[in-house]
């Protein structure tokens, strides 16, 4: 994933956190009926 390749400083500078990226991925997966991301 592209955002996951960015370091923490880049994410902070652009108003994101790794937690927000993960939560967004989980939300998208849920919207599309994809399961199995609960472990992350």
N, CA, C and O of each residue as an XYZ file, in Angstrom:
160
protein
N       0.840     -1.185      0.000
C       0.000      0.000      0.000
C       0.880      1.241      0.000
O       1.870      1.301      0.729
N       0.538      2.197     -0.785
C       1.350      3.395     -0.945
C       1.514      4.173      0.362
O       2.639      4.514      0.727
N       0.428      4.460      1.071
C       0.550      5.224      2.321
C       1.375      4.475      3.354
O       2.067      5.095      4.162
N       1.309      3.168      3.337
C       2.077      2.383      4.301
C       3.573      2.484      4.040
O       4.373      2.218      4.937
N       3.962      2.863      2.835
C       5.375      3.033      2.507
C       5.948      4.350      3.023
O       7.166      4.525      3.062
N       5.083      5.269      3.415
C       5.525      6.580      3.888
C       5.952      6.501      5.354
O       5.396      5.729      6.135
N       6.944      7.308      5.709
C       7.383      7.301      7.102
C       6.441      8.145      7.959
O       5.603      8.885      7.444
N       6.595      8.019      9.262
C       5.733      8.716     10.205
C       5.757     10.220     10.043
O       4.726     10.874     10.204
N       6.916     10.785      9.726
C       7.018     12.236      9.536
C       6.166     12.695      8.354
O       5.473     13.708      8.442
N       6.218     11.956      7.255
C       5.408     12.310      6.091
C       3.931     12.275      6.446
O       3.181     13.193      6.113
N       3.517     11.212      7.125
C       2.110     11.103      7.501
C       1.707     12.242      8.428
O       0.659     12.857      8.235
N       2.532     12.528      9.435
C       2.245     13.632     10.363
C       2.152     14.961      9.631
O       1.237     15.747      9.878
N       3.090     15.214      8.738
C       3.107     16.470      7.984
C       1.850     16.652      7.139
O       1.458     17.778      6.832
N       1.226     15.545      6.767
C       0.048     15.597      5.909
C      -1.248     15.273      6.649
O      -2.287     15.034      6.033
N      -1.170     15.270      7.985
C      -2.377     15.138      8.792
C      -2.922     13.736      8.941
O      -4.119     13.559      9.169
N      -2.062     12.731      8.815
C      -2.492     11.344      8.970
C      -1.669     10.656     10.043
O      -0.585     11.108     10.411
N      -2.208      9.556     10.531
C      -1.454      8.679     11.421
C      -1.594      7.258     10.885
O      -2.504      6.969     10.109
N      -0.708      6.391     11.293
C      -0.808      4.991     10.858
C      -2.133      4.389     11.316
O      -2.728      3.570     10.616
N      -2.589      4.801     12.498
C      -3.852      4.297     13.020
C      -5.018      4.710     12.119
O      -5.924      3.917     11.862
N      -4.987      5.967     11.639
C      -6.043      6.434     10.739
C      -6.017      5.679      9.415
O      -7.069      5.348      8.869
N      -4.838      5.410      8.903
C      -4.716      4.657      7.653
C      -5.290      3.259      7.841
O      -6.051      2.782      6.999
N      -4.932      2.604      8.936
C      -5.445      1.259      9.205
C      -6.957      1.279      9.378
O      -7.651      0.419      8.836
N      -7.474      2.242     10.121
C      -8.920      2.330     10.324
C      -9.642      2.552      8.997
O     -10.704      1.976      8.763
N      -9.074      3.378      8.140
C      -9.662      3.588      6.822
C      -9.683      2.319      5.993
O     -10.663      2.035      5.304
N      -8.601      1.554      6.059
C      -8.554      0.282      5.332
C      -9.601     -0.692      5.866
O     -10.266     -1.383      5.094
N      -9.743     -0.744      7.181
C     -10.756     -1.619      7.780
C     -12.157     -1.191      7.362
O     -12.996     -2.037      7.053
N     -12.416      0.112      7.349
C     -13.728      0.615      6.938
C     -14.023      0.261      5.484
O     -15.126     -0.177      5.159
N     -13.037      0.450      4.611
C     -13.225      0.082      3.204
C     -13.474     -1.413      3.049
O     -14.349     -1.829      2.289
N     -12.707     -2.213      3.769
C     -12.878     -3.662      3.699
C     -14.281     -4.046      4.153
O     -14.931     -4.888      3.533
N     -14.743     -3.432      5.229
C     -16.085     -3.712      5.730
C     -17.144     -3.322      4.706
O     -18.100     -4.064      4.481
N     -16.973     -2.158      4.086
C     -17.920     -1.699      3.068
C     -18.007     -2.676      1.901
O     -19.072     -2.851      1.311
N     -16.895     -3.306      1.573
C     -16.842     -4.230      0.444
C     -17.059     -5.688      0.852
O     -16.987     -6.586      0.013
N     -17.326     -5.925      2.146
C     -17.600     -7.280      2.610
C     -16.370     -8.147      2.784
O     -16.480     -9.371      2.852
N     -15.202     -7.531      2.857
C     -13.959     -8.273      3.063
C     -13.773     -8.472      4.560
O     -13.917     -7.527      5.336
N     -13.457     -9.684      4.966
C     -13.248     -9.974      6.382
C     -11.815    -10.434      6.607
O     -11.078    -10.705      5.659
N     -11.436    -10.518      7.870
C     -10.120    -11.025      8.220
C      -9.122     -9.960      8.602
O      -7.977    -10.289      8.911
N      -9.507     -8.695      8.594
C      -8.577     -7.631      8.974
C      -8.636     -7.328     10.470
O      -7.922     -6.449     10.955
N      -9.477     -8.045     11.194
C      -9.628     -7.779     12.618
C      -8.328     -7.979     13.385
O      -8.118     -7.354     14.424
N      -7.461     -8.840     12.881
C      -6.204     -9.148     13.572
C      -5.198     -8.010     13.489
O      -4.213     -8.005     14.228
N      -5.424     -7.054     12.610
C      -4.467     -5.964     12.425
C      -4.687     -4.865     13.396
O      -3.965     -3.869     13.376
